[in-house]
Amino acid sequence: MLNLEDIAGDYIVVKAKENGVTIIGLTRGKDTKFHHSEKLDRGEVMIAQFTEHTSAIKIRGKASIYTKHGVVEAGE
């Protein structure tokens, strides 16, 4: 069985703990802008990566975020 913590190295893994969790990608550069958003329902998982276009990721709602630094609980 795949353990989410094993793959959360250069990527972040977001697992929704409720319906309607929103993930928003923010751009790099002089002005920070939204460039992408996704909605997850309870139990859904999204794998995201920071790139030359994405400098920040904002998460709204109850979710577990797995990173190489550990697990963060959002919305609690």
Biopython code that builds the backbone (N, CA, C, O; Angstrom):
import numpy as np
from Bio.PDB.StructureBuilder import StructureBuilder

atoms = [
    (1, "MET", "N", (0.838, -1.185, 0.000)),
    (1, "MET", "CA", (0.000, 0.000, 0.000)),
    (1, "MET", "C", (0.880, 1.244, 0.000)),
    (1, "MET", "O", (1.876, 1.303, 0.722)),
    (2, "LEU", "N", (0.516, 2.240, -0.810)),
    (2, "LEU", "CA", (1.282, 3.478, -0.927)),
    (2, "LEU", "C", (1.031, 4.360, 0.286)),
    (2, "LEU", "O", (-0.118, 4.619, 0.643)),
    (3, "ASN", "N", (2.085, 4.813, 0.907)),
    (3, "ASN", "CA", (2.008, 5.726, 2.044)),
    (3, "ASN", "C", (2.206, 7.136, 1.509)),
    (3, "ASN", "O", (3.221, 7.407, 0.867)),
    (4, "LEU", "N", (1.261, 8.044, 1.757)),
    (4, "LEU", "CA", (1.356, 9.406, 1.236)),
    (4, "LEU", "C", (2.640, 10.094, 1.658)),
    (4, "LEU", "O", (3.186, 10.885, 0.888)),
    (5, "GLU", "N", (3.140, 9.822, 2.853)),
    (5, "GLU", "CA", (4.364, 10.471, 3.318)),
    (5, "GLU", "C", (5.580, 10.046, 2.500)),
    (5, "GLU", "O", (6.569, 10.778, 2.460)),
    (6, "ASP", "N", (5.535, 8.883, 1.848)),
    (6, "ASP", "CA", (6.660, 8.413, 1.038)),
    (6, "ASP", "C", (6.812, 9.210, -0.252)),
    (6, "ASP", "O", (7.916, 9.292, -0.790)),
    (7, "ILE", "N", (5.725, 9.805, -0.767)),
    (7, "ILE", "CA", (5.809, 10.528, -2.042)),
    (7, "ILE", "C", (5.824, 12.037, -1.862)),
    (7, "ILE", "O", (5.980, 12.758, -2.848)),
    (8, "ALA", "N", (5.668, 12.542, -0.649)),
    (8, "ALA", "CA", (5.590, 13.984, -0.425)),
    (8, "ALA", "C", (6.984, 14.577, -0.249)),
    (8, "ALA", "O", (7.318, 15.059, 0.833)),
    (9, "GLY", "N", (7.805, 14.546, -1.309)),
    (9, "GLY", "CA", (9.150, 15.098, -1.269)),
    (9, "GLY", "C", (9.172, 16.469, -1.903)),
    (9, "GLY", "O", (9.008, 17.477, -1.216)),
    (10, "ASP", "N", (9.371, 16.518, -3.209)),
    (10, "ASP", "CA", (9.391, 17.778, -3.937)),
    (10, "ASP", "C", (7.990, 18.277, -4.244)),
    (10, "ASP", "O", (7.821, 19.386, -4.751)),
    (11, "TYR", "N", (7.023, 17.495, -3.951)),
    (11, "TYR", "CA", (5.633, 17.828, -4.209)),
    (11, "TYR", "C", (4.910, 17.983, -2.870)),
    (11, "TYR", "O", (5.421, 17.572, -1.828)),
    (12, "ILE", "N", (3.717, 18.581, -2.909)),
    (12, "ILE", "CA", (2.850, 18.507, -1.742)),
    (12, "ILE", "C", (1.656, 17.655, -2.129)),
    (12, "ILE", "O", (1.233, 17.646, -3.285)),
    (13, "VAL", "N", (1.126, 16.949, -1.168)),
    (13, "VAL", "CA", (-0.056, 16.123, -1.371)),
    (13, "VAL", "C", (-1.142, 16.685, -0.464)),
    (13, "VAL", "O", (-0.935, 16.849, 0.739)),
    (14, "VAL", "N", (-2.301, 16.977, -1.047)),
    (14, "VAL", "CA", (-3.424, 17.514, -0.287)),
    (14, "VAL", "C", (-4.536, 16.470, -0.290)),
    (14, "VAL", "O", (-4.995, 16.042, -1.349)),
    (15, "LYS", "N", (-4.963, 16.067, 0.903)),
    (15, "LYS", "CA", (-6.069, 15.117, 1.033)),
    (15, "LYS", "C", (-7.221, 15.829, 1.732)),
    (15, "LYS", "O", (-7.082, 16.266, 2.874)),
    (16, "ALA", "N", (-8.367, 15.948, 1.043)),
    (16, "ALA", "CA", (-9.529, 16.653, 1.572)),
    (16, "ALA", "C", (-10.190, 15.848, 2.684)),
    (16, "ALA", "O", (-10.398, 14.641, 2.558)),
    (17, "LYS", "N", (-10.515, 16.539, 3.775)),
    (17, "LYS", "CA", (-11.205, 15.918, 4.900)),
    (17, "LYS", "C", (-12.682, 16.298, 4.938)),
    (17, "LYS", "O", (-13.423, 15.859, 5.817)),
    (18, "GLU", "N", (-13.105, 17.124, 3.969)),
    (18, "GLU", "CA", (-14.505, 17.525, 3.830)),
    (18, "GLU", "C", (-14.749, 17.895, 2.370)),
    (18, "GLU", "O", (-13.800, 18.082, 1.609)),
    (19, "ASN", "N", (-16.001, 18.000, 1.984)),
    (19, "ASN", "CA", (-16.342, 18.426, 0.628)),
    (19, "ASN", "C", (-16.054, 19.907, 0.448)),
    (19, "ASN", "O", (-16.212, 20.693, 1.383)),
    (20, "GLY", "N", (-15.630, 20.290, -0.756)),
    (20, "GLY", "CA", (-15.435, 21.691, -1.095)),
    (20, "GLY", "C", (-14.110, 22.302, -0.700)),
    (20, "GLY", "O", (-14.012, 23.526, -0.611)),
    (21, "VAL", "N", (-13.081, 21.495, -0.457)),
    (21, "VAL", "CA", (-11.746, 22.042, -0.159)),
    (21, "VAL", "C", (-11.216, 22.700, -1.433)),
    (21, "VAL", "O", (-11.225, 22.094, -2.504)),
    (22, "THR", "N", (-10.760, 23.934, -1.307)),
    (22, "THR", "CA", (-10.264, 24.684, -2.460)),
    (22, "THR", "C", (-8.750, 24.806, -2.393)),
    (22, "THR", "O", (-8.184, 25.138, -1.352)),
    (23, "ILE", "N", (-8.103, 24.532, -3.524)),
    (23, "ILE", "CA", (-6.651, 24.679, -3.660)),
    (23, "ILE", "C", (-6.418, 25.741, -4.727)),
    (23, "ILE", "O", (-6.920, 25.625, -5.845)),
    (24, "ILE", "N", (-5.654, 26.777, -4.379)),
    (24, "ILE", "CA", (-5.423, 27.895, -5.286)),
    (24, "ILE", "C", (-3.926, 28.057, -5.507)),
    (24, "ILE", "O", (-3.167, 28.169, -4.545)),
    (25, "GLY", "N", (-3.494, 28.070, -6.764)),
    (25, "GLY", "CA", (-2.102, 28.322, -7.119)),
    (25, "GLY", "C", (-1.879, 29.798, -7.347)),
    (25, "GLY", "O", (-2.668, 30.453, -8.028)),
    (26, "LEU", "N", (-0.795, 30.331, -6.774)),
    (26, "LEU", "CA", (-0.461, 31.754, -6.911)),
    (26, "LEU", "C", (0.832, 31.904, -7.699)),
    (26, "LEU", "O", (1.749, 31.094, -7.564)),
    (27, "THR", "N", (0.898, 32.944, -8.524)),
    (27, "THR", "CA", (2.034, 33.143, -9.430)),
    (27, "THR", "C", (3.219, 33.794, -8.748)),
    (27, "THR", "O", (3.108, 34.349, -7.655)),
    (28, "ARG", "N", (4.362, 33.712, -9.423)),
    (28, "ARG", "CA", (5.578, 34.431, -9.031)),
    (28, "ARG", "C", (5.586, 35.779, -9.749)),
    (28, "ARG", "O", (4.748, 36.047, -10.610)),
    (29, "GLY", "N", (6.525, 36.599, -9.385)),
    (29, "GLY", "CA", (6.715, 37.847, -10.122)),
    (29, "GLY", "C", (6.411, 39.073, -9.293)),
    (29, "GLY", "O", (6.213, 38.995, -8.080)),
    (30, "LYS", "N", (6.377, 40.211, -9.972)),
    (30, "LYS", "CA", (6.164, 41.500, -9.314)),
    (30, "LYS", "C", (4.813, 41.545, -8.596)),
    (30, "LYS", "O", (4.724, 42.023, -7.465)),
    (31, "ASP", "N", (3.778, 41.056, -9.245)),
    (31, "ASP", "CA", (2.441, 41.014, -8.662)),
    (31, "ASP", "C", (2.002, 39.566, -8.502)),
    (31, "ASP", "O", (2.067, 38.786, -9.452)),
    (32, "THR", "N", (1.556, 39.205, -7.304)),
    (32, "THR", "CA", (1.055, 37.851, -7.065)),
    (32, "THR", "C", (-0.376, 37.774, -7.563)),
    (32, "THR", "O", (-1.210, 38.609, -7.214)),
    (33, "LYS", "N", (-0.660, 36.757, -8.391)),
    (33, "LYS", "CA", (-1.999, 36.587, -8.951)),
    (33, "LYS", "C", (-2.405, 35.128, -8.847)),
    (33, "LYS", "O", (-1.559, 34.235, -8.798)),
    (34, "PHE", "N", (-3.719, 34.897, -8.813)),
    (34, "PHE", "CA", (-4.230, 33.533, -8.890)),
    (34, "PHE", "C", (-4.026, 33.025, -10.306)),
    (34, "PHE", "O", (-4.284, 33.756, -11.262)),
    (35, "HIS", "N", (-3.565, 31.775, -10.465)),
    (35, "HIS", "CA", (-3.460, 31.250, -11.826)),
    (35, "HIS", "C", (-4.171, 29.918, -11.997)),
    (35, "HIS", "O", (-4.348, 29.460, -13.126)),
    (36, "HIS", "N", (-4.583, 29.285, -10.905)),
    (36, "HIS", "CA", (-5.263, 27.993, -11.046)),
    (36, "HIS", "C", (-5.987, 27.683, -9.743)),
    (36, "HIS", "O", (-5.502, 28.018, -8.662)),
    (37, "SER", "N", (-7.151, 27.043, -9.847)),
    (37, "SER", "CA", (-7.827, 26.588, -8.632)),
    (37, "SER", "C", (-8.513, 25.255, -8.888)),
    (37, "SER", "O", (-8.916, 24.948, -10.010)),
    (38, "GLU", "N", (-8.635, 24.486, -7.840)),
    (38, "GLU", "CA", (-9.280, 23.170, -7.881)),
    (38, "GLU", "C", (-10.156, 23.024, -6.651)),
    (38, "GLU", "O", (-9.859, 23.595, -5.601)),
    (39, "LYS", "N", (-11.230, 22.265, -6.774)),
    (39, "LYS", "CA", (-12.074, 21.917, -5.621)),
    (39, "LYS", "C", (-11.992, 20.417, -5.421)),
    (39, "LYS", "O", (-12.088, 19.646, -6.376)),
    (40, "LEU", "N", (-11.814, 20.006, -4.173)),
    (40, "LEU", "CA", (-11.757, 18.590, -3.833)),
    (40, "LEU", "C", (-12.914, 18.236, -2.908)),
    (40, "LEU", "O", (-13.325, 19.046, -2.078)),
    (41, "ASP", "N", (-13.432, 17.031, -3.055)),
    (41, "ASP", "CA", (-14.427, 16.508, -2.133)),
    (41, "ASP", "C", (-13.749, 15.583, -1.144)),
    (41, "ASP", "O", (-12.621, 15.142, -1.367)),
    (42, "ARG", "N", (-14.428, 15.294, -0.064)),
    (42, "ARG", "CA", (-13.875, 14.468, 1.013)),
    (42, "ARG", "C", (-13.243, 13.196, 0.447)),
    (42, "ARG", "O", (-13.855, 12.480, -0.346)),
    (43, "GLY", "N", (-12.010, 12.931, 0.868)),
    (43, "GLY", "CA", (-11.294, 11.735, 0.446)),
    (43, "GLY", "C", (-10.493, 11.894, -0.830)),
    (43, "GLY", "O", (-9.635, 11.060, -1.124)),
    (44, "GLU", "N", (-10.750, 12.943, -1.596)),
    (44, "GLU", "CA", (-9.986, 13.159, -2.826)),
    (44, "GLU", "C", (-8.592, 13.665, -2.490)),
    (44, "GLU", "O", (-8.384, 14.329, -1.474)),
    (45, "VAL", "N", (-7.640, 13.338, -3.363)),
    (45, "VAL", "CA", (-6.240, 13.700, -3.166)),
    (45, "VAL", "C", (-5.737, 14.426, -4.410)),
    (45, "VAL", "O", (-6.046, 14.044, -5.539)),
    (46, "MET", "N", (-4.956, 15.484, -4.179)),
    (46, "MET", "CA", (-4.309, 16.192, -5.284)),
    (46, "MET", "C", (-2.828, 16.305, -4.968)),
    (46, "MET", "O", (-2.442, 16.601, -3.838)),
    (47, "ILE", "N", (-2.007, 16.066, -5.977)),
    (47, "ILE", "CA", (-0.560, 16.226, -5.854)),
    (47, "ILE", "C", (-0.190, 17.499, -6.610)),
    (47, "ILE", "O", (-0.516, 17.643, -7.788)),
    (48, "ALA", "N", (0.497, 18.428, -5.925)),
    (48, "ALA", "CA", (0.855, 19.712, -6.532)),
    (48, "ALA", "C", (2.351, 19.934, -6.397)),
    (48, "ALA", "O", (2.998, 19.393, -5.500)),
    (49, "GLN", "N", (2.889, 20.740, -7.306)),
    (49, "GLN", "CA", (4.326, 21.012, -7.318)),
    (49, "GLN", "C", (4.557, 22.511, -7.480)),
    (49, "GLN", "O", (3.863, 23.178, -8.248)),
    (50, "PHE", "N", (5.538, 23.029, -6.748)),
    (50, "PHE", "CA", (5.958, 24.407, -6.957)),
    (50, "PHE", "C", (6.806, 24.438, -8.222)),
    (50, "PHE", "O", (7.681, 23.591, -8.406)),
    (51, "THR", "N", (6.547, 25.424, -9.105)),
    (51, "THR", "CA", (7.249, 25.530, -10.389)),
    (51, "THR", "C", (7.732, 26.954, -10.592)),
    (51, "THR", "O", (7.631, 27.783, -9.689)),
    (52, "GLU", "N", (8.258, 27.241, -11.785)),
    (52, "GLU", "CA", (8.666, 28.612, -12.084)),
    (52, "GLU", "C", (7.462, 29.549, -12.151)),
    (52, "GLU", "O", (7.626, 30.766, -12.077)),
    (53, "HIS", "N", (6.237, 28.990, -12.291)),
    (53, "HIS", "CA", (5.026, 29.806, -12.331)),
    (53, "HIS", "C", (4.292, 29.844, -10.994)),
    (53, "HIS", "O", (3.559, 30.794, -10.720)),
    (54, "THR", "N", (4.477, 28.833, -10.169)),
    (54, "THR", "CA", (3.748, 28.738, -8.905)),
    (54, "THR", "C", (4.696, 28.956, -7.735)),
    (54, "THR", "O", (5.617, 28.169, -7.516)),
    (55, "SER", "N", (4.462, 30.045, -6.975)),
    (55, "SER", "CA", (5.315, 30.339, -5.826)),
    (55, "SER", "C", (4.616, 30.070, -4.508)),
    (55, "SER", "O", (5.262, 29.982, -3.464)),
    (56, "ALA", "N", (3.283, 29.938, -4.551)),
    (56, "ALA", "CA", (2.534, 29.681, -3.326)),
    (56, "ALA", "C", (1.266, 28.904, -3.660)),
    (56, "ALA", "O", (0.731, 28.996, -4.765)),
    (57, "ILE", "N", (0.808, 28.148, -2.692)),
    (57, "ILE", "CA", (-0.435, 27.406, -2.836)),
    (57, "ILE", "C", (-1.272, 27.685, -1.597)),
    (57, "ILE", "O", (-0.818, 27.500, -0.468)),
    (58, "LYS", "N", (-2.511, 28.137, -1.828)),
    (58, "LYS", "CA", (-3.428, 28.463, -0.734)),
    (58, "LYS", "C", (-4.490, 27.367, -0.662)),
    (58, "LYS", "O", (-5.025, 26.941, -1.685)),
    (59, "ILE", "N", (-4.790, 26.915, 0.562)),
    (59, "ILE", "CA", (-5.761, 25.841, 0.750)),
    (59, "ILE", "C", (-6.837, 26.317, 1.710)),
    (59, "ILE", "O", (-6.536, 26.795, 2.804)),
    (60, "ARG", "N", (-8.107, 26.185, 1.294)),
    (60, "ARG", "CA", (-9.255, 26.543, 2.133)),
    (60, "ARG", "C", (-10.044, 25.288, 2.441)),
    (60, "ARG", "O", (-10.366, 24.513, 1.541)),
    (61, "GLY", "N", (-10.355, 25.086, 3.713)),
    (61, "GLY", "CA", (-11.144, 23.933, 4.121)),
    (61, "GLY", "C", (-10.301, 22.958, 4.926)),
    (61, "GLY", "O", (-9.100, 23.158, 5.108)),
    (62, "LYS", "N", (-10.943, 21.904, 5.405)),
    (62, "LYS", "CA", (-10.260, 20.897, 6.212)),
    (62, "LYS", "C", (-9.535, 19.919, 5.296)),
    (62, "LYS", "O", (-10.147, 19.240, 4.472)),
    (63, "ALA", "N", (-8.208, 19.867, 5.463)),
    (63, "ALA", "CA", (-7.384, 19.003, 4.622)),
    (63, "ALA", "C", (-6.098, 18.659, 5.349)),
    (63, "ALA", "O", (-5.648, 19.392, 6.230)),
    (64, "SER", "N", (-5.513, 17.533, 4.967)),
    (64, "SER", "CA", (-4.173, 17.159, 5.413)),
    (64, "SER", "C", (-3.225, 17.467, 4.272)),
    (64, "SER", "O", (-3.472, 17.078, 3.131)),
    (65, "ILE", "N", (-2.132, 18.171, 4.578)),
    (65, "ILE", "CA", (-1.137, 18.517, 3.566)),
    (65, "ILE", "C", (0.160, 17.808, 3.925)),
    (65, "ILE", "O", (0.738, 18.050, 4.985)),
    (66, "TYR", "N", (0.611, 16.937, 3.042)),
    (66, "TYR", "CA", (1.825, 16.148, 3.257)),
    (66, "TYR", "C", (2.961, 16.796, 2.485)),
    (66, "TYR", "O", (2.856, 16.999, 1.275)),
    (67, "THR", "N", (4.062, 17.126, 3.185)),
    (67, "THR", "CA", (5.238, 17.725, 2.551)),
    (67, "THR", "C", (6.478, 16.991, 3.049)),
    (67, "THR", "O", (6.394, 16.135, 3.930)),
    (68, "LYS", "N", (7.620, 17.332, 2.479)),
    (68, "LYS", "CA", (8.864, 16.715, 2.948)),
    (68, "LYS", "C", (9.214, 17.183, 4.359)),
    (68, "LYS", "O", (10.085, 16.607, 5.010)),
    (69, "HIS", "N", (8.533, 18.228, 4.828)),
    (69, "HIS", "CA", (8.775, 18.748, 6.172)),
    (69, "HIS", "C", (7.824, 18.145, 7.208)),
    (69, "HIS", "O", (7.984, 18.379, 8.406)),
    (70, "GLY", "N", (6.851, 17.382, 6.761)),
    (70, "GLY", "CA", (5.887, 16.778, 7.670)),
    (70, "GLY", "C", (4.464, 16.990, 7.185)),
    (70, "GLY", "O", (4.229, 17.338, 6.028)),
    (71, "VAL", "N", (3.530, 16.777, 8.084)),
    (71, "VAL", "CA", (2.108, 16.883, 7.768)),
    (71, "VAL", "C", (1.532, 18.101, 8.483)),
    (71, "VAL", "O", (1.780, 18.324, 9.668)),
    (72, "VAL", "N", (0.746, 18.895, 7.721)),
    (72, "VAL", "CA", (0.073, 20.054, 8.281)),
    (72, "VAL", "C", (-1.430, 19.827, 8.127)),
    (72, "VAL", "O", (-1.893, 19.349, 7.091)),
    (73, "GLU", "N", (-2.188, 20.178, 9.175)),
    (73, "GLU", "CA", (-3.642, 20.076, 9.117)),
    (73, "GLU", "C", (-4.219, 21.471, 8.874)),
    (73, "GLU", "O", (-3.959, 22.394, 9.646)),
    (74, "ALA", "N", (-4.995, 21.624, 7.811)),
    (74, "ALA", "CA", (-5.612, 22.914, 7.494)),
    (74, "ALA", "C", (-7.074, 22.920, 7.918)),
    (74, "ALA", "O", (-7.744, 21.888, 7.895)),
    (75, "GLY", "N", (-7.557, 24.088, 8.303)),
    (75, "GLY", "CA", (-8.967, 24.262, 8.597)),
    (75, "GLY", "C", (-9.417, 23.721, 9.930)),
    (75, "GLY", "O", (-10.609, 23.491, 10.134)),
    (76, "GLU", "N", (-8.480, 23.510, 10.850)),
    (76, "GLU", "CA", (-8.864, 22.958, 12.152)),
    (76, "GLU", "C", (-8.680, 23.982, 13.237)),
    (76, "GLU", "O", (-8.952, 23.701, 14.404)),
]
sb = StructureBuilder()
sb.init_structure("model")
sb.init_model(0)
sb.init_chain("A")
sb.init_seg("    ")
for serial, (resi, resn, name, xyz) in enumerate(atoms, 1):
    if name == "N":
        sb.init_residue(resn, " ", resi, " ")
    sb.init_atom(name, np.array(xyz, "f"), 0.0, 1.0, " ", f" {name:<3s}", serial, name[0])
structure = sb.get_structure()
